[in-house]
Amino acid sequence: MNLLRKLSLMKENVKDWKEMVESVMIDFNYDGVVFEPQEVDVPPKNGMVKGEYEIPDDAATIRVKITDLLSESLELDVR
C-alpha cells in the first residue's frame, strides 16, 4: 500500500502528512537511469521533513523519492 493510500485511510489520526514520512530525496536532473539526489531531507528522530523544497532554475526532469515510516517508498517524476 503506498503512502498516499495510507494517508487517506489514516486521515483522522494524521494531522500532517509529514508525520508519516521518514525521508524525501529529490534529483533535480534525473537522467532516467541513475537517481542522484541533490536534496536529501532526513529529519532527526521525532522530527518531520520540511515538505517544501525550492526548485533550481536549471532543473530538468525532477525525480522525487518519498520513504514512509514503514520503509515503503514512492518514486515519481514531477517535471
C-alpha positions as CSV (number, residue, x, y, z in Angstrom):
1,M,0.0,0.0,0.0
2,N,1.5,3.3,-1.0
3,L,1.9,6.4,1.2
4,L,-1.0,8.3,-0.3
5,R,-3.4,5.4,0.3
6,K,-2.2,5.1,3.9
7,L,-2.7,8.8,4.5
8,S,-6.3,8.6,3.1
9,L,-7.0,5.6,5.4
10,M,-5.5,7.3,8.4
11,K,-6.6,10.8,7.8
12,E,-8.4,11.1,11.1
13,N,-5.2,10.1,13.0
14,V,-2.7,12.0,11.0
15,K,-2.8,15.8,11.3
16,D,0.0,16.4,8.8
17,W,1.3,14.1,6.0
18,K,4.9,14.9,7.1
19,E,4.3,12.8,10.3
20,M,4.3,9.7,8.1
21,V,7.4,10.4,6.1
22,E,10.9,9.2,7.1
23,S,12.8,10.9,4.2
24,V,12.4,12.9,1.0
25,M,15.1,12.8,-1.7
26,I,15.0,14.9,-4.8
27,D,17.1,14.6,-8.0
28,F,16.6,17.8,-9.9
29,N,18.2,16.5,-13.1
30,Y,17.1,12.9,-13.3
31,D,18.5,11.2,-16.4
32,G,16.0,8.3,-16.4
33,V,18.6,5.8,-15.1
34,V,20.7,7.0,-12.2
35,F,19.0,8.6,-9.2
36,E,21.4,11.2,-7.7
37,P,19.5,13.3,-5.2
38,Q,20.7,16.9,-4.7
39,E,18.2,17.4,-1.9
40,V,18.1,14.9,1.0
41,D,15.6,15.6,3.8
42,V,16.0,13.2,6.7
43,P,14.8,14.8,9.9
44,P,16.2,14.0,13.4
45,K,14.3,11.4,15.4
46,N,10.7,12.6,16.2
47,G,11.2,15.4,13.7
48,M,9.4,16.0,10.4
49,V,10.6,16.6,6.8
50,K,10.3,20.2,5.5
51,G,7.8,19.2,2.9
52,E,8.5,22.2,0.6
53,Y,11.6,22.5,-1.5
54,E,13.0,25.2,-3.8
55,I,13.4,24.1,-7.4
56,P,16.7,25.3,-9.0
57,D,16.3,27.4,-12.2
58,D,18.3,24.8,-14.2
59,A,16.2,21.8,-13.1
60,A,15.2,19.4,-15.8
61,T,13.4,16.1,-15.1
62,I,12.7,16.1,-11.3
63,R,12.5,12.7,-9.6
64,V,11.2,12.5,-6.0
65,K,11.6,9.6,-3.7
66,I,9.5,9.6,-0.5
67,T,10.0,6.9,2.1
68,D,7.4,6.4,4.8
69,L,7.9,5.2,8.4
70,L,7.4,1.6,7.3
71,S,10.2,1.9,4.8
72,E,7.9,1.8,1.8
73,S,8.9,4.1,-1.0
74,L,7.1,6.1,-3.7
75,E,9.1,7.4,-6.6
76,L,7.8,9.7,-9.3
77,D,8.8,12.3,-11.8
78,V,7.2,15.6,-11.2
79,R,8.6,17.7,-14.1
